[in-house]
């Protein structure tokens, strides 16, 4: 590789910063799924998994637990990895989805327990459905 090509690659790599995001599929003992309800500016209601970034110096499992507690009020224990998701068209984010179970806390205003089989009745993004489906399958983690 030419010297100029090498510097170009180094410049691109240094300009990009990958954000590690976590989401967690949390099921209680009755098999209900923990979700967040959000209204957009038009008033439409949608449902999401708790998700957010890992901070510098924070392990991804700790980040996932923190994000769930902050968003839902529910304290959880991480019990496994659901999958690793990336989007080649967006090199800035790598998403790790965990499986967890509630161990305490108090359900927040925007949090709700949902029967997984009711997801078709709710406004849920395809990417969220995919993670829930993978979360219900307790075999090997999914790798995108």
C-alpha positions as a printed Julia matrix, in Angstrom:
144×3 Matrix{Float64}:
   0.0     0.0    0.0
   1.3     3.43  -0.83
   2.21    5.82   1.93
  -0.69    8.14   1.01
  -3.16    5.22   1.1
  -1.94    4.24   4.54
  -2.45    7.76   5.88
  -5.93    7.93   4.36
  -6.97    4.74   6.16
  -5.48    5.99   9.42
  -7.3     9.33   9.05
 -10.63    7.58   8.43
 -10.15    5.26  11.4
  -9.25    8.1   13.73
 -12.24   10.15  12.55
 -14.7     7.35  13.31
 -15.7     6.49  16.83
 -17.73    3.39  17.44
 -20.39    3.74  20.12
 -21.22    0.55  21.98
 -24.95    0.5   22.67
 -26.75   -1.98  24.88
 -30.31   -3.21  24.92
 -31.8    -5.84  27.17
 -34.62   -8.33  26.78
 -35.96   -8.76  30.33
 -38.46  -11.51  31.12
 -40.09  -11.93  34.52
 -40.96  -15.32  36.06
 -44.36  -15.27  34.3
 -42.66  -14.79  30.91
 -43.7   -11.15  30.52
 -41.38   -8.82  28.61
 -40.26   -5.46  30.02
 -40.78   -2.62  27.53
 -40.88    1.17  27.43
 -43.83    3.11  26.04
 -43.14    6.35  24.17
 -45.42    8.86  22.49
 -44.1    10.77  19.52
 -45.06   14.34  18.65
 -48.14   13.12  16.75
 -49.38   11.21  19.8
 -48.63    7.74  18.4
 -47.62    5.21  21.03
 -44.69    2.87  20.37
 -42.92    0.24  22.46
 -39.16   -0.21  22.82
 -36.58   -2.23  24.71
 -34.49   -0.38  27.28
 -31.38    0.71  25.38
 -28.53    3.13  25.72
 -24.78    3.62  25.44
 -22.01    2.14  27.54
 -19.87    4.85  29.12
 -16.09    4.92  28.97
 -14.69    2.63  31.67
 -18.02    0.82  32.15
 -18.42   -2.85  31.25
 -21.2    -3.59  28.78
 -23.05   -5.79  31.31
 -22.96   -3.0   33.91
 -24.1    -0.54  31.24
 -27.03   -2.77  30.28
 -28.14   -3.11  33.92
 -27.79    0.63  34.49
 -29.75    1.52  31.36
 -32.63   -0.78  32.33
 -32.76    0.62  35.88
 -32.63    4.25  34.69
 -35.26    3.76  31.98
 -37.71    1.43  33.74
 -37.03    1.55  37.49
 -36.45   -2.22  37.45
 -33.19   -3.65  38.79
 -32.02   -6.67  36.81
 -29.47   -9.42  36.71
 -27.87  -10.09  33.33
 -28.33  -13.78  32.53
 -26.88  -14.02  29.03
 -26.14  -12.53  25.65
 -28.96  -12.42  23.1
 -26.85  -11.18  20.23
 -24.46   -8.76  18.62
 -25.98   -6.46  16.02
 -24.26   -4.11  13.63
 -25.17   -2.19  10.54
 -22.4    -2.08   7.92
 -23.89    1.12   6.53
 -23.4     2.77   9.92
 -19.96    1.96  11.31
 -20.53    4.25  14.27
 -22.6     1.82  16.35
 -22.24   -1.71  17.62
 -25.27   -2.97  19.55
 -25.12   -5.72  22.15
 -28.41   -7.17  23.34
 -28.51   -8.99  26.66
 -31.01  -11.22  28.4
 -31.95  -10.35  31.96
 -34.33  -11.05  34.79
 -35.79   -8.64  37.34
 -34.38   -8.74  40.88
 -35.97   -5.62  42.4
 -36.87   -2.0   41.91
 -40.2    -0.36  41.18
 -41.77   -0.21  37.71
 -41.54    3.33  36.32
 -44.29    5.36  34.68
 -43.19    4.62  31.1
 -42.4     0.94  31.69
 -44.82   -1.9   31.1
 -44.8    -5.7   31.2
 -46.05   -7.17  27.91
 -46.93  -10.68  26.82
 -44.44  -11.44  24.0
 -47.2   -12.95  21.87
 -48.95   -9.53  21.89
 -46.1    -7.77  20.06
 -48.06   -7.96  16.8
 -50.75   -5.76  18.4
 -48.21   -3.08  19.4
 -46.19   -0.56  17.43
 -42.78   -2.23  17.69
 -39.84   -1.68  15.33
 -38.63   -4.63  13.28
 -35.22   -4.46  14.99
 -36.89   -4.72  18.42
 -39.04   -7.68  17.32
 -35.92   -9.39  16.06
 -34.13   -8.96  19.39
 -37.16  -10.23  21.32
 -37.4   -13.29  19.05
 -33.7   -13.96  19.58
 -34.17  -13.37  23.32
 -36.89  -16.02  23.48
 -34.5   -18.47  21.83
 -32.04  -19.38  24.57
 -29.64  -21.23  22.3
 -26.5   -19.64  20.87
 -26.3   -15.82  20.68
 -27.17  -14.18  17.38
 -24.41  -12.49  15.4
 -25.4   -10.05  12.65
